[in-house]
Amino acid sequence: MTHKKQKIAFVIGALKSGGAERVITNLSNELVKNFDVTIITFISSEPFYALDTDVNVVSCLNALNKPASVFDSIKLNYSIYKKVKYITKTNKIDLLIGFITSANIIATLAAKSNNIPSIISERNDPLKNDIPKFWLLLRKFIYPKADCLVAQTNKVKDIYNSMIKTKSITVLPNPIASKLSKLRIDYRNREKIILTVGTLNNDKRQEKIVLAFHKLELTDWKLLLIGDGPNKEKIKTLIQNNNLSDKVEILSQIKDVHNYYNKASIFAFASKAEGFPNVLLEAMTFGLPSLSTDCNYGPSELINDGENGFLVPVDNQEQFVEKLKMLTEDVNLRNSFSKKALLTTEKYIDTHVTSQWEALISKHLTK
């Protein structure tokens, strides 16, 4: 007689490209071996990352119209909550897992109304000031109702401990898909490419990397920006205005990002705020010598400055330029950072992280 798998469901806005979406995909692909896994999305979208065929995806809405007022926003989110609650009940879900603030709140409420446990996972900088006040207020009152809050770093855990009276906070790092790490090729003989990956927005600040590249006047190097987002046109204009069109390229909607991790010689990252930088972890998993701003939270968990990469203060552009110059000029330094980056990232391979998630899920399912 086969043992019936317990049913768990992730809750997230959509399965587009992005760090949280990649983490959910990686976790689902591993957890489906021992659980019946569903992903509940607010809006319907084709999964950007390859998802195991045994993972069930259910959407609340086909499309989302931007609310015209606060009242419309409340109405929309209430209708999404009702839909998540209904999907949870009809699919006989045993435990809900929220990812990102709004999904965390809706998952917690839907779990409470169905009398099942919930785990919420915070992916952003908890002190970010661009989260709408409505969600900050709800976060304060609803997060404590979840059975467990998962933080990505100890620093984030400490902040939530001081901000919110949660039942339990656990630190679990992001997993790197072992399938992804198996696509890695040897670091030697790479092209002279500086790579950065991420949403083109005010937090990621790719323009700082473009300006550093311009300052160095690197004749034999190229800069590749992989990503899409609200600042795309602004960055395109910056590239054109500095006569860098033949040296700097923006690539959007890239699914085979591993090809670029395998091609590049340096990874550059200039964020001012992070929850945990998946792309930096991925780059280091591919042995890329990395230069990152020391933003909260994440880079300092991965990079030990001067040993396996470079960390520079968030607003010190001069130092960013100086460290980038060192990396472009010193192949021995790049090779040393590459070897040490590989050792650093071993503990993040999904088999290690997934077993921690499995233990956490099982603990709350048996309560």
C-alpha positions as CSV (number, residue, x, y, z in Angstrom):
1,M,0.0,0.0,0.0
2,T,1.5,3.3,-1.1
3,H,1.7,6.1,1.5
4,K,-0.5,9.1,0.6
5,K,1.6,12.2,0.3
6,Q,0.5,15.3,2.4
7,K,-0.5,18.3,0.4
8,I,1.4,21.6,0.6
9,A,0.9,24.8,-1.4
10,F,3.1,27.8,-2.1
11,V,1.4,31.2,-2.5
12,I,3.0,33.9,-4.7
13,G,1.9,36.6,-7.1
14,A,3.0,34.9,-10.3
15,L,5.7,32.6,-11.7
16,K,7.6,35.2,-13.6
17,S,11.4,35.6,-13.7
18,G,12.8,36.6,-10.3
19,G,14.6,35.4,-7.2
20,A,11.6,34.3,-5.2
21,E,10.1,32.6,-8.2
22,R,13.3,30.7,-8.8
23,V,13.5,29.6,-5.2
24,I,9.8,28.4,-5.2
25,T,10.6,26.5,-8.5
26,N,13.7,24.9,-7.1
27,L,12.0,23.9,-3.8
28,S,8.9,22.6,-5.5
29,N,11.0,20.4,-7.9
30,E,12.7,18.8,-4.9
31,L,9.8,18.7,-2.4
32,V,7.4,17.0,-4.9
33,K,9.4,13.8,-4.3
34,N,7.9,13.6,-0.8
35,F,4.8,15.9,-0.8
36,D,1.9,16.7,-3.1
37,V,2.9,20.2,-4.2
38,T,0.7,23.0,-5.5
39,I,1.7,26.6,-6.4
40,I,-1.2,29.1,-6.0
41,T,-0.5,32.3,-8.0
42,F,-2.5,35.5,-7.9
43,I,-2.4,35.8,-11.7
44,S,-2.0,33.3,-14.4
45,S,1.4,33.2,-16.1
46,E,3.5,30.6,-17.9
47,P,6.2,29.5,-15.4
48,F,9.4,31.2,-16.4
49,Y,11.6,28.5,-14.9
50,A,11.3,24.8,-15.7
51,L,8.8,23.2,-13.3
52,D,8.4,19.5,-12.6
53,T,5.2,18.2,-14.3
54,D,4.0,16.7,-11.0
55,V,3.8,20.2,-9.5
56,N,0.2,21.6,-9.8
57,V,-0.2,25.3,-10.6
58,V,-3.5,27.0,-9.8
59,S,-4.2,30.7,-10.5
60,C,-6.7,33.0,-8.8
61,L,-7.1,35.4,-11.7
62,N,-6.3,35.4,-15.5
63,A,-5.1,39.0,-15.4
64,L,-4.7,41.8,-13.0
65,N,-5.9,45.4,-13.6
66,K,-4.0,48.0,-11.6
67,P,-6.3,49.3,-8.8
68,A,-7.3,53.0,-9.3
69,S,-7.7,53.7,-5.6
70,V,-7.0,52.3,-2.1
71,F,-10.6,51.0,-2.0
72,D,-10.1,49.2,-5.3
73,S,-6.9,47.7,-4.0
74,I,-8.6,46.4,-0.8
75,K,-11.4,44.9,-2.9
76,L,-9.0,43.2,-5.3
77,N,-6.8,41.7,-2.5
78,Y,-9.9,40.6,-0.6
79,S,-11.1,38.8,-3.8
80,I,-7.6,37.1,-4.1
81,Y,-7.8,36.1,-0.4
82,K,-11.2,34.5,-1.0
83,K,-9.9,32.6,-4.0
84,V,-6.8,31.3,-2.2
85,K,-9.0,30.2,0.7
86,Y,-11.3,28.4,-1.8
87,I,-8.5,26.7,-3.7
88,T,-6.9,25.6,-0.4
89,K,-10.2,24.1,0.8
90,T,-11.2,22.4,-2.5
91,N,-7.7,21.0,-3.0
92,K,-7.6,19.8,0.6
93,I,-4.2,21.5,1.2
94,D,-2.6,20.6,4.6
95,L,-0.2,23.5,4.8
96,L,0.3,26.9,3.1
97,I,3.7,28.6,2.4
98,G,3.6,32.3,1.5
99,F,6.4,34.0,-0.4
100,I,6.8,37.9,-0.2
101,T,4.7,40.3,1.9
102,S,1.3,40.3,0.3
103,A,1.3,36.6,-0.4
104,N,2.4,36.0,3.2
105,I,-0.5,37.9,4.5
106,I,-3.0,36.2,2.2
107,A,-1.6,32.8,2.9
108,T,-1.7,33.3,6.7
109,L,-5.4,34.4,6.6
110,A,-6.4,31.6,4.1
111,A,-4.7,29.0,6.3
112,K,-6.4,30.4,9.5
113,S,-9.8,30.2,7.8
114,N,-9.1,26.6,6.8
115,N,-7.7,25.7,10.2
116,I,-4.4,24.5,8.8
117,P,-0.8,25.6,9.6
118,S,1.1,28.3,7.6
119,I,4.7,29.1,7.0
120,I,5.6,32.5,5.6
121,S,8.9,33.4,3.9
122,E,10.2,37.0,3.8
123,R,12.4,37.7,0.8
124,N,12.9,41.5,1.0
125,D,14.8,43.9,3.2
126,P,12.4,44.2,6.1
127,L,13.3,48.0,6.5
128,K,12.5,48.8,2.8
129,N,10.6,52.1,2.7
130,D,8.8,51.5,-0.6
131,I,6.3,48.9,0.8
132,P,2.8,50.5,0.9
133,K,1.8,51.4,4.5
134,F,-1.4,49.3,4.1
135,W,0.8,46.1,3.8
136,L,3.2,47.2,6.6
137,L,0.2,47.6,8.9
138,L,-1.2,44.2,7.9
139,R,2.3,42.7,8.3
140,K,2.5,43.9,11.9
141,F,-0.8,42.3,12.9
142,I,-1.0,39.2,10.6
143,Y,2.6,37.8,10.6
144,P,2.3,36.8,14.3
145,K,-0.7,34.5,13.3
146,A,1.6,32.4,11.0
147,D,3.1,29.3,12.6
148,C,6.6,30.1,11.4
149,L,8.4,33.0,9.6
150,V,11.4,32.0,7.4
151,A,14.1,34.6,7.1
152,Q,17.1,34.2,4.7
153,T,19.8,35.6,7.1
154,N,20.4,36.0,10.8
155,K,20.4,39.8,10.4
156,V,16.8,39.7,8.9
157,K,15.8,37.4,11.8
158,D,17.1,39.8,14.4
159,I,15.1,42.7,12.8
160,Y,11.9,40.7,12.7
161,N,12.4,39.6,16.3
162,S,12.5,43.3,17.3
163,M,9.6,44.4,15.0
164,I,7.0,41.6,15.2
165,K,5.9,39.2,17.9
166,T,6.1,36.1,15.8
167,K,5.6,32.5,17.1
168,S,8.8,31.3,15.6
169,I,11.5,32.5,13.2
170,T,13.8,30.1,11.3
171,V,16.8,31.0,9.1
172,L,16.9,29.0,5.9
173,P,19.2,30.1,3.0
174,N,18.1,30.0,-0.6
175,P,18.8,26.8,-2.5
176,I,20.8,26.5,-5.7
177,A,19.4,23.9,-8.0
178,S,21.8,21.0,-8.3
179,K,20.7,20.8,-12.0
180,L,21.9,24.4,-12.4
181,S,25.3,23.8,-10.8
182,K,25.8,20.7,-13.0
183,L,25.8,23.0,-16.0
184,R,28.9,24.7,-14.8
185,I,32.0,24.5,-17.0
186,D,35.6,25.2,-15.9
187,Y,36.4,28.8,-15.1
188,R,39.6,29.1,-17.1
189,N,39.5,30.4,-20.7
190,R,36.5,32.7,-20.2
191,E,35.6,35.7,-22.4
192,K,36.4,39.2,-21.2
193,I,32.8,39.8,-20.1
194,I,31.6,41.6,-16.9
195,L,28.1,40.2,-16.1
196,T,25.3,41.5,-13.9
197,V,21.9,39.9,-13.6
198,G,18.7,41.3,-12.0
199,T,15.6,43.4,-12.4
200,L,16.4,46.8,-13.9
201,N,15.1,49.0,-11.0
202,N,16.2,51.5,-8.4
203,D,17.3,48.9,-5.9
204,K,19.6,47.0,-8.2
205,R,21.2,50.2,-9.6
206,Q,22.8,48.8,-12.7
207,E,23.6,52.3,-13.8
208,K,26.5,52.3,-11.2
209,I,28.0,49.4,-13.0
210,V,27.7,51.0,-16.4
211,L,29.3,54.2,-15.1
212,A,32.2,52.2,-13.5
213,F,32.7,50.4,-16.8
214,H,32.8,53.7,-18.6
215,K,35.2,55.3,-16.1
216,L,37.7,52.4,-16.7
217,E,37.7,52.8,-20.5
218,L,38.1,49.1,-20.9
219,T,38.8,48.6,-24.6
220,D,38.9,44.8,-24.6
221,W,36.1,44.0,-22.2
222,K,32.3,43.9,-22.6
223,L,29.5,44.5,-20.0
224,L,26.3,42.4,-20.2
225,L,23.2,43.3,-18.2
226,I,20.7,40.5,-18.0
227,G,17.3,41.6,-16.9
228,D,14.2,43.7,-17.5
229,G,12.3,46.3,-15.6
230,P,11.2,49.9,-15.1
231,N,14.7,51.4,-15.6
232,K,15.4,49.7,-18.9
233,E,15.0,52.8,-21.1
234,K,16.9,55.0,-18.6
235,I,19.9,52.6,-18.7
236,K,19.7,52.3,-22.5
237,T,19.9,56.1,-22.7
238,L,22.9,56.1,-20.3
239,I,24.6,53.6,-22.5
240,Q,24.0,55.6,-25.6
241,N,25.0,59.0,-24.1
242,N,28.3,57.5,-23.0
243,N,29.0,56.0,-26.5
244,L,29.0,52.5,-25.0
245,S,26.5,50.8,-27.4
246,D,29.3,48.6,-28.9
247,K,30.5,47.5,-25.4
248,V,27.4,47.3,-23.2
249,E,24.4,45.2,-23.9
250,I,21.0,44.6,-22.2
251,L,19.5,41.2,-22.6
252,S,16.0,40.5,-21.4
253,Q,13.9,37.4,-20.8
254,I,16.9,35.1,-20.8
255,K,16.1,31.6,-19.6
256,D,19.5,30.0,-20.2
257,V,21.3,32.3,-17.9
258,H,23.8,29.5,-17.1
259,N,25.3,30.1,-20.6
260,Y,26.3,33.6,-19.5
261,Y,27.6,32.5,-16.1
262,N,29.8,30.1,-18.0
263,K,30.9,32.8,-20.5
264,A,31.7,35.7,-18.2
265,S,34.9,36.4,-16.3
266,I,33.6,38.8,-13.6
267,F,30.2,39.3,-11.9
268,A,29.3,42.8,-10.7
269,F,26.5,43.6,-8.3
270,A,25.5,47.1,-7.2
271,S,22.3,46.8,-5.1
272,K,21.4,49.2,-2.4
273,A,18.9,46.7,-0.8
274,E,18.4,43.0,-0.9
275,G,16.6,40.2,1.0
276,F,19.1,37.7,-0.2
277,P,20.8,38.0,-3.6
278,N,20.1,34.8,-5.5
279,V,22.0,36.0,-8.6
280,L,25.2,36.6,-6.6
281,L,24.9,33.1,-5.1
282,E,24.3,31.7,-8.6
283,A,27.3,33.6,-10.1
284,M,29.6,32.3,-7.3
285,T,28.2,28.8,-7.8
286,F,29.5,29.1,-11.4
287,G,32.9,30.1,-10.0
288,L,32.6,33.8,-11.0
289,P,34.9,36.2,-9.2
290,S,32.4,38.7,-7.8
291,L,32.3,42.3,-6.8
292,S,29.3,43.4,-4.7
293,T,28.1,46.4,-2.7
294,D,27.9,45.5,1.0
295,C,24.1,46.1,1.2
296,N,21.8,44.6,3.7
297,Y,21.2,41.7,3.5
298,G,23.1,38.8,1.9
299,P,26.3,39.8,0.2
300,S,28.3,39.7,3.4
301,E,27.0,36.2,4.1
302,L,28.5,35.1,0.8
303,I,31.6,37.2,0.3
304,N,34.5,37.5,2.7
305,D,36.1,40.7,1.4
306,G,39.4,40.1,-0.3
307,E,39.2,36.3,0.1
308,N,36.5,35.0,-2.3
309,G,35.4,38.3,-3.8
310,F,35.2,42.0,-3.1
311,L,32.7,43.9,-0.9
312,V,32.5,47.7,-1.1
313,P,30.3,50.2,0.8
314,V,26.9,50.9,-0.9
315,D,27.6,54.5,-1.9
316,N,31.4,54.3,-2.5
317,Q,31.5,54.4,-6.3
318,E,35.2,55.2,-6.3
319,Q,36.0,52.0,-4.5
320,F,33.7,50.1,-6.8
321,V,35.6,51.3,-9.8
322,E,39.0,50.5,-8.1
323,K,38.0,46.9,-7.2
324,L,36.6,46.3,-10.7
325,K,39.9,47.6,-12.2
326,M,41.8,45.1,-10.0
327,L,39.6,42.2,-11.2
328,T,40.0,43.1,-14.9
329,E,43.8,43.5,-14.6
330,D,44.7,40.5,-12.4
331,V,43.9,37.0,-13.8
332,N,45.6,35.3,-10.8
333,L,43.2,37.2,-8.5
334,R,40.3,36.1,-10.6
335,N,41.3,32.5,-10.5
336,S,41.9,32.6,-6.7
337,F,38.4,34.1,-6.1
338,S,36.8,31.6,-8.5
339,K,38.1,28.6,-6.6
340,K,37.1,30.0,-3.2
341,A,33.7,31.0,-4.5
342,L,33.0,27.4,-5.4
343,L,33.8,26.2,-1.9
344,T,31.6,29.0,-0.3
345,T,28.5,28.0,-2.2
346,E,28.6,24.2,-1.7
347,K,26.3,24.4,1.4
348,Y,23.6,26.1,-0.7
349,I,23.0,23.2,-3.1
350,D,19.3,22.3,-3.0
351,T,19.8,18.9,-1.4
352,H,21.1,20.5,1.8
353,V,18.5,23.3,1.9
354,T,15.6,21.2,0.8
355,S,16.2,18.7,3.7
356,Q,15.9,21.7,6.1
357,W,12.6,22.8,4.5
358,E,11.3,19.3,4.6
359,A,12.1,19.1,8.3
360,L,10.3,22.4,9.0
361,I,7.2,21.5,6.9
362,S,7.0,18.0,8.6
363,K,7.3,19.6,12.0
364,H,4.3,21.9,11.4
365,L,2.2,19.2,9.7
366,T,2.5,16.9,12.7
367,K,1.6,19.6,15.3
